[in-house]
Amino acid sequence: MITLRDALLILSLNLVMYTWSHAQIHYTHQFTKKLKRTQLQFVEPVEGMYRIQMLRKDDFLKYDLVLASEDYQLDMRYIVEPKAGKMTPMHLTFLSRTSTLALNDEHFDIKVHVYHPNLANSLFHADWAAYADFIPKRSLTDKHFGRLLSIYKADCGVASILLLFNEHKGEEDRRMYSLSFSGAAVSD
């Protein structure tokens, strides 16, 4: 005969297993493969109820992973580009991508911050890193603010995170560090 204590224990274990299995973000095999090829470490958000969105190609970029949180009103769109032959200088690629995403209006500035190489290495294990704050184009999102972070490491590739949000709550600052390089690239 099952006692009340045993029933509560079984119920608690089931609840823990259910919560744990639904807290994990299951991303695509292709995204995992790209992370491995570029030796990127991905830190999954554990608070904020992030949900994976359909992978999509909009008029601007093709994303490898799209996460959204209703709690924080924050969208995160990841792009991982393993090194493939000769690459365009990173600062040109970054500025071109930023100007493609940002509203083209003389009343709104694009604020760009390029990390010192020592800081880029310390924070992201990258050779180069920069982020830009801007007002995104209305055709891109209904969010009021955008931030693009790109990191680059020779022989590994480039990773970018596009953060779209309505208010500066600090969550966008924490999510900037969800990708970092871990070492030398490996082949498939």
C-alpha positions as CSV (number, residue, x, y, z in Angstrom):
1,M,0.0,0.0,0.0
2,I,1.3,3.4,-0.9
3,T,1.5,5.9,1.9
4,L,0.9,9.6,1.6
5,R,4.6,10.2,2.0
6,D,5.5,7.8,-0.9
7,A,2.8,9.4,-3.1
8,L,4.2,12.9,-2.4
9,L,7.7,11.7,-3.1
10,I,6.7,10.2,-6.4
11,L,4.8,13.4,-7.3
12,S,7.8,15.5,-6.4
13,L,10.1,13.5,-8.5
14,N,7.8,13.6,-11.5
15,L,7.5,17.3,-11.1
16,V,11.3,17.8,-11.0
17,M,11.8,15.6,-14.1
18,Y,9.0,17.4,-16.0
19,T,10.5,20.8,-15.1
20,W,14.1,19.8,-15.9
21,S,13.1,18.3,-19.3
22,H,11.2,21.4,-20.3
23,A,13.8,23.9,-19.0
24,Q,16.4,22.7,-21.6
25,I,16.5,24.3,-25.0
26,H,16.7,21.7,-27.7
27,Y,18.3,23.4,-30.7
28,T,18.9,22.1,-34.1
29,H,21.5,19.6,-35.2
30,Q,22.9,22.1,-37.7
31,F,23.4,24.7,-35.0
32,T,25.2,22.2,-32.8
33,K,27.4,21.2,-35.7
34,K,28.3,24.8,-36.4
35,L,29.1,25.4,-32.7
36,K,31.5,22.4,-32.8
37,R,33.2,23.5,-36.0
38,T,33.9,27.0,-34.7
39,Q,34.7,25.8,-31.2
40,L,32.0,28.0,-29.7
41,Q,30.6,27.5,-26.3
42,F,26.9,28.3,-25.9
43,V,25.5,29.3,-22.6
44,E,21.7,28.6,-22.5
45,P,19.6,31.0,-20.7
46,V,18.0,29.3,-17.7
47,E,15.7,32.0,-16.5
48,G,13.2,34.1,-18.4
49,M,11.3,31.2,-20.1
50,Y,13.1,31.4,-23.4
51,R,11.5,29.5,-26.2
52,I,13.0,28.4,-29.5
53,Q,11.3,30.1,-32.5
54,M,11.1,28.8,-36.0
55,L,14.4,29.2,-37.9
56,R,13.7,31.8,-40.5
57,K,15.4,33.9,-43.1
58,D,14.2,37.4,-43.2
59,D,15.0,40.1,-45.7
60,F,18.3,40.9,-43.9
61,L,19.9,37.7,-42.4
62,K,19.7,34.0,-42.1
63,Y,19.7,32.9,-38.5
64,D,20.9,29.6,-37.0
65,L,18.9,29.9,-33.8
66,V,16.2,32.2,-32.6
67,L,15.1,32.4,-29.0
68,A,12.4,34.6,-27.5
69,S,11.4,35.5,-23.9
70,E,8.0,37.0,-23.2
71,D,9.2,37.6,-19.6
72,Y,12.0,39.9,-20.7
73,Q,10.5,40.9,-24.0
74,L,13.8,39.9,-25.6
75,D,14.5,38.1,-28.9
76,M,17.9,36.6,-29.5
77,R,19.0,35.6,-33.0
78,Y,22.2,33.7,-33.4
79,I,24.4,33.5,-36.5
80,V,27.4,31.1,-36.6
81,E,29.8,31.2,-39.6
82,P,32.6,28.7,-39.5
83,K,35.8,30.0,-41.3
84,A,35.5,29.3,-45.0
85,G,38.4,30.4,-47.1
86,K,39.4,34.1,-47.2
87,M,37.1,36.3,-45.2
88,T,36.3,40.0,-45.5
89,P,37.9,42.1,-42.8
90,M,35.7,41.7,-39.7
91,H,35.1,45.4,-39.0
92,L,33.7,45.9,-42.6
93,T,31.4,42.9,-42.3
94,F,30.2,44.1,-38.9
95,L,29.5,47.7,-40.0
96,S,27.8,46.5,-43.1
97,R,25.6,44.1,-41.2
98,T,24.8,46.8,-38.6
99,S,23.8,49.3,-41.2
100,T,21.6,46.7,-42.8
101,L,19.7,46.1,-39.6
102,A,19.5,49.7,-38.3
103,L,16.9,52.3,-39.1
104,N,18.3,54.7,-41.7
105,D,17.3,58.0,-40.1
106,E,19.4,61.0,-39.3
107,H,17.7,61.4,-35.9
108,F,18.9,58.1,-34.6
109,D,22.6,57.3,-34.1
110,I,24.3,53.9,-34.2
111,K,26.6,53.5,-31.2
112,V,29.5,51.1,-31.9
113,H,31.9,49.8,-29.3
114,V,35.0,47.8,-30.5
115,Y,36.6,45.9,-27.7
116,H,40.4,46.2,-27.1
117,P,42.0,42.9,-28.3
118,N,43.0,41.9,-24.7
119,L,39.4,42.4,-23.5
120,A,38.0,40.5,-26.5
121,N,40.3,37.7,-25.6
122,S,39.4,37.8,-21.9
123,L,35.6,37.9,-22.4
124,F,35.1,35.8,-25.5
125,H,38.5,34.1,-26.2
126,A,38.2,36.0,-29.5
127,D,40.7,38.0,-31.6
128,W,38.2,40.7,-32.3
129,A,34.8,41.7,-30.8
130,A,32.4,44.6,-31.2
131,Y,28.8,45.5,-30.5
132,A,26.5,48.2,-31.8
133,D,23.4,49.7,-30.3
134,F,20.8,51.0,-32.7
135,I,17.1,51.4,-33.5
136,P,16.1,48.4,-35.7
137,K,14.1,48.7,-38.9
138,R,10.4,48.2,-38.5
139,S,10.4,45.6,-41.2
140,L,12.9,43.6,-39.0
141,T,11.0,43.6,-35.7
142,D,8.4,45.3,-33.6
143,K,11.0,45.8,-30.8
144,H,12.2,49.4,-30.1
145,F,16.0,48.7,-29.6
146,G,18.6,46.4,-31.2
147,R,22.1,45.3,-30.3
148,L,24.4,43.3,-32.5
149,L,27.4,41.6,-31.0
150,S,30.0,39.9,-33.3
151,I,33.0,38.0,-32.2
152,Y,35.8,36.6,-34.5
153,K,38.6,34.2,-34.0
154,A,41.1,33.3,-36.7
155,D,40.9,29.7,-37.9
156,C,37.5,29.4,-36.2
157,G,35.1,31.9,-37.7
158,V,32.5,34.5,-36.7
159,A,29.6,34.4,-34.4
160,S,26.9,37.1,-34.0
161,I,24.0,37.7,-31.6
162,L,21.3,40.0,-32.5
163,L,19.4,41.2,-29.4
164,L,16.0,42.9,-29.9
165,F,14.2,44.4,-26.9
166,N,11.8,47.1,-25.8
167,E,13.4,48.3,-22.6
168,H,16.9,48.4,-21.2
169,K,16.5,46.0,-18.3
170,G,20.0,44.6,-18.1
171,E,19.0,41.2,-19.6
172,E,20.5,42.2,-23.0
173,D,23.8,42.9,-21.3
174,R,23.9,39.5,-19.7
175,R,22.9,37.7,-22.9
176,M,25.8,39.3,-24.8
177,Y,28.0,36.7,-23.2
178,S,26.1,33.6,-24.2
179,L,28.7,32.7,-26.9
180,S,32.5,32.5,-26.6
181,F,35.3,30.6,-28.3
182,S,36.9,27.7,-26.5
183,G,39.9,26.7,-28.6
184,A,41.1,25.7,-32.1
185,A,38.5,24.7,-34.7
186,V,37.9,21.1,-35.5
187,S,36.7,19.5,-38.8
188,D,33.4,17.7,-39.2
